[in-house]
Amino acid sequence: MGIKGAYHAYLTDLQEIQRFLSNDLTPKGLDAISPVANKTIQDREALKTSFVPLLAALDAIHAEMYNGKK
């Protein structure tokens, strides 16, 4: 999916929750949005995972540029 796709999915979920909760804060409303909230948690994890290769590449660049010096 990549970083862009994962970010878009996560942001879309958050916007859906925001729209829903702006209309219904009742206990039934909170129960109804629960599946979307669970999907948001999964999408957040996918977003975090999508950053792993980027962070590894940045670490490698840093190590190459500074020969391990900080």
Secondary structure, 3 states (H helix, E strand, C coil): CHHHHHHHHHHHHHHHHHHHHHHCCCHHHHHHHHHHHHHHHHHHHHHHHHCHHHHHHHHHHHHHHHCCCC
